[in-house]
Amino acid sequence: MEFLSVKYCHIIMNTCCSIHRAHRMAILSAKEIHYSCKILVVGGGTGGCTMAAKLSRKFDKAPNHVIVVEPSEIHYYQPMFTLIGGGLKKFQSSRRFMGDVLPKKAQWLKDSVTIFDPESNKVMTNNGDTIQYEIMIVAMGLQLDWAKIPGLVDALNDPDSQVCSIYGPETVQGVFDKIKKTTKGSAIFTFPNSPVKCPGAPQKIAYIAEDFWTKRNHRKDMEVVYNTALPVIFGVKKYADALWAVCERRNIRVNLQSSLIEINNFKKEAIFKNLKNPGEKITQKYSFLHVCPPMGPPDVLKNHPALTNEAAFLAIDAKTLKHCRFNNIYGIGDCTTTPNSKTMAAIASQAKIVEKNILNELKGKAVQGVYNGYASCPLVTAPGKCILAEFDYNLQPLETFPVDQKKEMWIMYFMKKEMFPFLYWNFMLKGYWNGPELIRRILNVFKKSS
C-alpha cells in the first residue's frame, strides 16, 4: 500500500506538472503578443522620429502601420547642448516629451529592443513582447561610454570638481557654472579616440568658453588647450584652415593625436596617450576640464553580429542606406556604417533617401535614392560668430549659400541659435524637412547667373 501511495503520488504530481506546463505554454503563447506592422522604427531620436513622421502619413491603419520602439520619455535637441553649456541657451528649450514629438498616427511602444531576428522579420523587446515587421528602420544612435575613461564618472558626479561635459542631458546643465568659476590656470578640452556625434562640438564649447574668459578679463591668467585624438583639427581642409587661424589668433593651443585615457580628480590631472607614439603618456594639470566621452554603437547591436560590421555599427550601403545583407532593413543616423559626419543635418538628407527607397521597395521597384554623404556643422566660434561647414562623403565643401562659408558670420550664428531649432521642432520631426538641397539648387542658379 505504501508503494502504491508513492506511485499514485508520482502520477498525481506528473499530471499536475503537465497541466502546469500546458498552462504556462498557453500564457507564453498569449505573451507573444505579436505586434504586427508595416514599418518598425527602432529608436525615437532624430532619425526615428523623422522617419516615423514621414511614413506614418502613408501607413496609419493597423496592422499596416508604423510602430516606434523607444524607452525614453524625453526627446532632446542635442545640437543645442553646446549653446546651453556656453550659457547662451536655456536647458528647457532643448527638451520635449516623447509623446509630443512622435507622430500621432504611429504606435509608440515605450520599450527597448533586446533581440533582433532578421531571418524571421521579428524583434523581441525588454518586456518580452515580439514585433513582426515588413520593413525595419534601425535608428538607435550612439551610446556614451563614460566609464571607458577611468575617473571620469566619479569626477562628473563630484559637485566640487571642475570636470564637465556638454554631451549628456544630465551633465550639460553644470557646464556653464564651471566655466564661470574658472578664473586662472589651464582649461583643457578633449576629443576622444572614437566616432562621436556632432564632432565639431568639443571645440565649439572651447571657443565659447575662451571668449567668455576673455570678456571677463581672466584670459591673461589662463591657458586654453584643445586635445584631440584626430590627426587634424577638422576633416575638411577649407574649414580646418579657418579654424587653425581662429586658434592662432586667440592663442588656443591645439594638440593633435592626443587621447584622454584617465582622470585623477583629486590631483586635478588628466592623463593622455600620445597616439603618434602610443607608449608615451602625458600628464597635464587642469583647473577646468571639458570631456567629450568615447562613443560607440548600442550594446544590443554589439550582440547581433549578423547585422553589423566588425566595429558593431549597422552594416548598410553608404548610398542607398539599405542593409548589406537583409533587403528589408534600413539604417539612419549615428548607429550606421556610413562614413559621414554624424550630425542632425546628415539625418535630414538621409531621411529623404530612406523614405524614397522604402516606398520603391514596397512597390516592387528598384531602390533609386542615393545619399551623397551630405553633413553640416555650424562651428560657433563665439557669440555672434559661426562658420557654417557643409560637405559630402569626399570631405569636399557642399555649400548652400552664395558666400564664403569659411568666414565667421553673424547670420550663420543666428541660424544655429534660432532658425535651426525652429526648423527641427516644427518641420524636421514632422517629416517636412529634407535638408537644404532644394535651397542650394535655387541659390546656385542665381550665383551662376550673376
C-alpha positions as CSV (number, residue, x, y, z in Angstrom):
1,M,0.0,0.0,0.0
2,E,2.9,2.3,0.8
3,F,4.3,1.5,-2.6
4,L,1.0,2.3,-4.3
5,S,0.7,5.5,-2.4
6,V,4.1,6.7,-3.6
7,K,3.2,5.6,-7.2
8,Y,-0.1,7.4,-7.2
9,C,1.6,10.4,-5.7
10,H,4.0,10.5,-8.6
11,I,1.2,10.1,-11.1
12,I,-0.7,13.0,-9.5
13,M,2.4,15.1,-9.4
14,N,3.2,14.4,-13.0
15,T,-0.3,15.2,-14.0
16,C,-0.2,18.5,-12.1
17,C,3.2,19.3,-13.7
18,S,1.8,18.6,-17.2
19,I,-1.2,20.8,-16.5
20,H,1.1,23.5,-15.2
21,R,3.4,23.2,-18.3
22,A,0.4,23.4,-20.6
23,H,-1.0,26.4,-18.7
24,R,2.5,28.1,-18.8
25,M,2.8,27.4,-22.5
26,A,-0.6,29.0,-23.0
27,I,0.5,32.0,-21.1
28,L,3.7,32.3,-23.1
29,S,1.7,32.0,-26.3
30,A,-0.5,34.8,-25.1
31,K,2.6,36.7,-24.1
32,E,3.8,36.6,-27.7
33,I,1.5,39.5,-28.4
34,H,2.9,39.7,-31.9
35,Y,2.5,43.3,-32.6
36,S,2.5,43.5,-36.4
37,C,3.3,46.5,-38.5
38,K,4.3,47.6,-42.0
39,I,7.2,49.7,-40.7
40,L,9.1,49.1,-37.5
41,V,11.3,52.0,-36.3
42,V,13.8,51.1,-33.6
43,G,14.7,54.3,-31.8
44,G,12.9,57.6,-31.2
45,G,15.7,60.0,-31.6
46,T,16.1,62.4,-34.5
47,G,16.2,59.7,-37.2
48,G,13.5,57.6,-35.7
49,C,11.1,60.5,-35.2
50,T,11.7,61.8,-38.7
51,M,11.1,58.5,-40.4
52,A,8.1,57.7,-38.3
53,A,6.5,61.1,-39.2
54,K,7.2,60.6,-43.0
55,L,5.9,57.0,-43.2
56,S,3.0,57.1,-40.8
57,R,1.3,59.5,-43.1
58,K,1.2,56.7,-45.7
59,F,0.7,53.7,-43.3
60,D,-1.6,54.6,-40.5
61,K,-4.1,51.7,-40.1
62,A,-3.1,48.6,-38.0
63,P,-1.6,46.2,-38.8
64,N,-0.3,48.1,-41.9
65,H,1.0,50.9,-39.8
66,V,4.2,52.3,-38.1
67,I,5.5,51.2,-34.7
68,V,8.2,53.1,-32.9
69,V,10.1,51.3,-30.1
70,E,11.7,53.9,-27.8
71,P,12.1,53.7,-24.0
72,S,12.8,57.4,-23.2
73,E,10.1,59.7,-22.2
74,I,12.0,62.8,-23.2
75,H,13.3,63.8,-26.6
76,Y,16.3,66.2,-26.7
77,Y,17.5,68.6,-29.4
78,Q,21.1,67.7,-28.8
79,P,22.7,70.3,-31.1
80,M,21.6,72.9,-28.6
81,F,23.7,71.4,-25.8
82,T,26.8,73.4,-26.9
83,L,24.9,76.7,-26.5
84,I,23.5,75.6,-23.2
85,G,26.9,74.7,-21.9
86,G,28.1,78.1,-23.0
87,G,25.3,79.9,-21.2
88,L,23.7,81.0,-24.5
89,K,20.5,79.0,-24.3
90,K,18.3,77.6,-21.5
91,F,18.2,73.8,-21.0
92,Q,14.4,73.6,-21.1
93,S,14.4,74.8,-24.7
94,S,16.2,71.6,-25.7
95,R,13.6,69.1,-24.5
96,R,10.1,67.9,-25.3
97,F,8.0,65.0,-24.1
98,M,8.5,62.0,-26.5
99,G,4.7,61.6,-26.8
100,D,4.5,65.2,-28.1
101,V,7.1,64.8,-30.9
102,L,6.3,61.3,-32.1
103,P,3.6,61.3,-34.8
104,K,0.1,60.5,-33.5
105,K,-0.6,58.1,-36.4
106,A,2.3,55.9,-35.3
107,Q,2.1,53.5,-32.4
108,W,4.7,54.2,-29.7
109,L,5.9,51.3,-27.6
110,K,7.7,52.6,-24.5
111,D,10.2,49.8,-24.5
112,S,13.6,48.8,-26.0
113,V,14.6,46.1,-28.4
114,T,16.8,43.4,-26.9
115,I,16.8,40.7,-29.6
116,F,16.8,41.1,-33.4
117,D,15.7,38.1,-35.5
118,P,16.1,39.4,-39.1
119,E,15.7,36.0,-40.7
120,S,12.1,35.9,-39.3
121,N,11.4,39.6,-39.5
122,K,10.9,39.9,-35.8
123,V,12.3,41.6,-32.8
124,M,11.8,41.0,-29.1
125,T,11.6,43.8,-26.5
126,N,12.7,44.1,-22.9
127,N,9.1,43.4,-21.8
128,G,9.2,40.1,-23.6
129,D,6.9,41.1,-26.5
130,T,7.6,40.2,-30.1
131,I,7.0,42.5,-33.0
132,Q,6.6,41.3,-36.6
133,Y,7.6,43.8,-39.3
134,E,7.6,44.0,-43.1
135,I,10.3,46.8,-43.1
136,M,12.6,47.7,-40.2
137,I,14.5,51.0,-39.8
138,V,17.2,51.0,-37.2
139,A,17.8,54.5,-35.8
140,M,19.4,53.8,-32.4
141,G,22.1,56.5,-32.3
142,L,25.3,56.2,-30.3
143,Q,25.7,55.4,-26.7
144,L,28.0,57.4,-24.4
145,D,30.7,55.3,-22.9
146,W,31.6,57.4,-19.9
147,A,33.1,54.5,-17.9
148,K,35.8,53.9,-20.6
149,I,37.8,56.7,-19.1
150,P,38.8,55.8,-15.5
151,G,38.0,58.5,-13.1
152,L,35.5,60.3,-15.4
153,V,32.3,59.2,-13.8
154,D,33.4,60.0,-10.3
155,A,34.7,63.4,-11.4
156,L,31.4,64.2,-13.1
157,N,29.4,63.2,-10.0
158,D,31.6,65.3,-7.7
159,P,29.9,68.7,-7.3
160,D,33.2,70.3,-6.3
161,S,35.1,69.1,-9.3
162,Q,35.9,71.2,-12.4
163,V,35.3,68.3,-14.8
164,C,32.2,68.6,-17.1
165,S,30.7,67.6,-20.4
166,I,28.0,69.1,-22.7
167,Y,27.3,65.6,-24.1
168,G,24.8,64.3,-21.6
169,P,21.4,65.9,-20.6
170,E,22.4,65.1,-17.0
171,T,25.8,66.8,-17.3
172,V,25.3,69.7,-19.7
173,Q,23.4,71.8,-17.1
174,G,26.5,72.2,-14.9
175,V,29.0,73.2,-17.6
176,F,28.4,77.0,-17.6
177,D,28.7,77.2,-13.8
178,K,32.1,75.6,-14.0
179,I,33.1,77.9,-16.8
180,K,32.1,80.9,-14.6
181,K,34.1,79.5,-11.6
182,T,37.3,79.2,-13.6
183,T,39.5,82.4,-13.4
184,K,43.0,81.0,-13.9
185,G,45.1,78.0,-14.7
186,S,44.8,75.5,-17.5
187,A,41.5,74.8,-19.3
188,I,41.6,71.6,-21.3
189,F,39.0,70.4,-23.8
190,T,39.1,66.9,-25.3
191,F,38.1,64.9,-28.3
192,P,38.1,61.0,-27.9
193,N,39.6,58.3,-30.0
194,S,36.2,57.1,-31.2
195,P,33.4,58.2,-33.5
196,V,31.3,60.9,-31.9
197,K,28.0,62.6,-32.5
198,C,28.5,66.2,-33.7
199,P,32.3,66.1,-34.0
200,G,32.6,69.9,-34.0
201,A,31.0,70.3,-30.6
202,P,34.1,69.6,-28.5
203,Q,35.9,72.6,-30.0
204,K,32.8,74.8,-30.2
205,I,32.5,74.8,-26.4
206,A,36.2,75.6,-26.2
207,Y,35.7,78.7,-28.4
208,I,32.7,79.8,-26.5
209,A,34.3,79.4,-23.1
210,E,37.5,81.1,-24.3
211,D,35.5,84.1,-25.4
212,F,33.7,84.2,-22.1
213,W,37.0,84.2,-20.2
214,T,38.5,86.9,-22.5
215,K,35.5,89.2,-21.9
216,R,35.7,88.7,-18.1
217,N,39.4,89.6,-18.3
218,H,40.6,86.2,-17.0
219,R,42.3,85.1,-20.2
220,K,45.7,86.6,-19.2
221,D,45.9,84.2,-16.3
222,M,44.8,81.2,-18.3
223,E,45.9,78.7,-20.8
224,V,43.3,77.2,-23.1
225,V,44.2,73.8,-24.7
226,Y,42.3,71.6,-27.2
227,N,43.5,68.0,-27.2
228,T,42.1,65.9,-30.0
229,A,42.7,62.3,-30.8
230,L,42.3,63.1,-34.5
231,P,45.3,63.9,-36.8
232,V,43.5,67.1,-38.0
233,I,41.6,69.9,-36.3
234,F,38.7,69.3,-38.7
235,G,38.2,66.8,-41.5
236,V,37.5,69.3,-44.3
237,K,40.6,71.3,-45.2
238,K,38.8,74.5,-46.1
239,Y,37.3,74.8,-42.7
240,A,40.3,73.3,-40.9
241,D,42.4,76.2,-42.3
242,A,39.9,78.7,-40.9
243,L,39.8,77.0,-37.5
244,W,43.6,77.0,-37.3
245,A,43.5,80.7,-37.9
246,V,41.0,81.2,-35.1
247,C,43.1,79.2,-32.7
248,E,46.3,81.1,-33.6
249,R,44.6,84.5,-33.3
250,R,43.2,83.6,-29.9
251,N,46.2,81.7,-28.6
252,I,44.3,78.4,-28.2
253,R,46.9,75.5,-28.1
254,V,45.9,72.5,-30.2
255,N,47.5,69.1,-29.6
256,L,46.7,66.6,-32.3
257,Q,46.6,62.8,-31.8
258,S,46.3,63.2,-28.0
259,S,43.7,60.9,-26.4
260,L,42.4,61.2,-22.9
261,I,42.8,57.9,-21.1
262,E,42.4,58.7,-17.3
263,I,41.4,61.4,-14.9
264,N,42.8,61.9,-11.4
265,N,40.1,64.2,-9.9
266,F,41.9,64.6,-6.5
267,K,45.1,65.8,-8.1
268,K,43.3,67.6,-11.0
269,E,45.4,65.8,-13.5
270,A,44.4,64.5,-16.9
271,I,46.4,61.7,-18.5
272,F,46.7,61.5,-22.3
273,K,48.1,58.9,-24.7
274,N,50.2,60.3,-27.5
275,L,48.8,58.4,-30.5
276,K,51.8,59.3,-32.6
277,N,53.9,57.4,-30.0
278,P,51.4,55.1,-28.2
279,G,53.9,54.1,-25.5
280,E,54.1,57.7,-24.3
281,K,51.7,59.1,-21.7
282,I,51.4,62.8,-20.9
283,T,50.0,64.2,-17.7
284,Q,48.5,67.6,-17.7
285,K,47.3,69.7,-14.7
286,Y,43.9,71.4,-15.2
287,S,41.8,74.0,-13.4
288,F,38.9,73.2,-15.8
289,L,38.4,70.0,-17.9
290,H,35.7,69.5,-20.5
291,V,35.5,65.9,-21.7
292,C,33.9,64.5,-24.8
293,P,33.3,60.9,-23.8
294,P,34.1,57.9,-26.1
295,M,31.1,56.7,-28.0
296,G,30.0,53.6,-29.8
297,P,27.0,51.6,-31.1
298,P,24.4,50.4,-28.6
299,D,25.2,47.2,-26.8
300,V,22.2,45.4,-28.4
301,L,23.9,45.9,-31.8
302,K,27.1,44.5,-30.4
303,N,25.2,41.3,-29.6
304,H,24.0,40.9,-33.1
305,P,27.0,40.5,-35.5
306,A,24.7,39.4,-38.4
307,L,23.5,43.0,-38.6
308,T,26.8,44.8,-38.1
309,N,30.4,45.3,-39.2
310,E,33.4,44.4,-37.1
311,A,33.0,47.6,-35.1
312,A,29.3,46.7,-34.3
313,F,27.9,49.5,-36.4
314,L,24.8,48.6,-38.5
315,A,26.1,47.5,-41.9
316,I,24.3,49.4,-44.6
317,D,25.1,50.5,-48.1
318,A,26.6,54.1,-47.9
319,K,24.5,55.3,-50.9
320,T,21.1,53.5,-50.6
321,L,21.2,53.2,-46.8
322,K,19.8,49.7,-47.2
323,H,21.3,46.8,-45.1
324,C,24.1,44.9,-46.8
325,R,22.6,41.5,-46.1
326,F,18.8,42.0,-45.3
327,N,16.8,43.6,-48.0
328,N,14.0,44.8,-45.7
329,I,16.2,46.6,-43.2
330,Y,17.4,50.2,-43.5
331,G,19.5,52.3,-41.2
332,I,19.6,56.0,-40.5
333,G,21.8,58.3,-38.3
334,D,24.7,57.7,-36.0
335,C,24.5,53.9,-35.4
336,T,25.3,53.1,-39.1
337,T,28.4,52.4,-41.1
338,T,28.0,55.5,-43.3
339,P,31.4,57.3,-43.3
340,N,29.9,60.8,-43.0
341,S,30.0,63.2,-40.1
342,K,27.3,62.2,-37.5
343,T,25.1,65.2,-37.4
344,M,21.4,66.2,-37.4
345,A,21.9,67.7,-40.9
346,A,23.1,64.4,-42.2
347,I,20.0,62.7,-40.9
348,A,17.8,65.2,-42.7
349,S,19.3,64.3,-46.0
350,Q,19.4,60.6,-45.2
351,A,15.7,60.6,-44.3
352,K,14.6,61.6,-47.8
353,I,16.7,58.7,-49.3
354,V,15.3,56.1,-46.9
355,E,11.7,57.1,-47.5
356,K,12.1,57.0,-51.3
357,N,13.8,53.6,-51.3
358,I,11.4,52.0,-48.8
359,L,8.4,53.2,-50.9
360,N,10.0,51.8,-54.0
361,E,10.8,48.6,-52.2
362,L,7.1,48.1,-51.2
363,K,6.0,48.8,-54.8
364,G,8.4,46.1,-56.1
365,K,10.6,48.7,-57.7
366,A,14.4,49.1,-57.6
367,V,15.8,51.4,-55.0
368,Q,16.8,54.7,-56.6
369,G,17.6,57.2,-53.9
370,V,21.3,57.9,-53.4
371,Y,22.8,59.6,-50.4
372,N,25.9,61.7,-51.2
373,G,27.1,61.9,-47.6
374,Y,25.9,65.5,-47.0
375,A,26.6,66.7,-43.5
376,S,26.7,70.1,-41.9
377,C,28.4,71.5,-38.8
378,P,27.7,75.1,-37.6
379,L,31.0,75.8,-35.9
380,V,30.3,78.5,-33.4
381,T,33.5,80.4,-32.5
382,A,31.9,83.0,-30.2
383,P,28.5,84.6,-29.5
384,G,27.6,86.2,-32.9
385,K,30.2,84.3,-34.9
386,C,29.8,81.0,-36.7
387,I,31.5,79.1,-39.6
388,L,28.8,77.0,-41.4
389,A,30.7,73.9,-42.7
390,E,28.8,71.8,-45.3
391,F,30.4,68.9,-47.0
392,D,30.0,65.5,-48.7
393,Y,31.4,62.0,-48.4
394,N,34.6,63.1,-50.1
395,L,35.1,65.8,-47.5
396,Q,34.6,68.4,-50.2
397,P,32.6,71.6,-49.4
398,L,28.9,71.4,-50.5
399,E,27.8,74.8,-49.5
400,T,24.2,76.2,-49.7
401,F,24.7,79.9,-49.7
402,P,26.5,82.2,-52.3
403,V,29.0,83.4,-49.7
404,D,32.4,82.2,-48.5
405,Q,31.2,80.0,-45.6
406,K,34.7,79.5,-44.1
407,K,34.3,83.1,-42.7
408,E,32.8,83.7,-39.2
409,M,29.4,85.3,-39.8
410,W,26.7,86.6,-37.6
411,I,23.9,85.3,-39.9
412,M,25.2,81.8,-39.6
413,Y,25.2,82.1,-35.8
414,F,21.6,83.4,-35.9
415,M,20.6,80.3,-37.9
416,K,22.4,78.0,-35.5
417,K,20.8,79.6,-32.4
418,E,17.3,80.4,-33.6
419,M,16.4,79.1,-37.0
420,F,17.7,75.5,-36.8
421,P,15.9,74.7,-33.5
422,F,12.7,76.1,-35.0
423,L,13.2,74.1,-38.2
424,Y,13.9,71.0,-36.1
425,W,10.8,71.1,-33.8
426,N,8.3,72.3,-36.4
427,F,9.4,70.7,-39.7
428,M,12.1,68.0,-39.4
429,L,10.5,65.9,-36.6
430,K,7.2,66.2,-38.5
431,G,8.8,64.8,-41.7
432,Y,8.8,68.0,-43.7
433,W,12.5,68.9,-43.9
434,N,14.8,67.0,-46.3
435,G,17.9,69.2,-45.9
436,P,18.9,72.3,-47.9
437,E,19.4,70.6,-51.3
438,L,16.5,72.5,-52.9
439,I,17.6,75.8,-51.5
440,R,21.1,75.1,-52.7
441,R,19.9,74.5,-56.2
442,I,17.9,77.7,-56.3
443,L,20.7,79.8,-54.9
444,N,23.2,78.2,-57.3
445,V,21.1,79.3,-60.2
446,F,21.3,82.9,-59.0
447,K,25.0,82.5,-58.3
448,K,25.7,81.2,-61.8
449,S,23.7,83.9,-63.5
450,S,25.3,86.7,-61.5
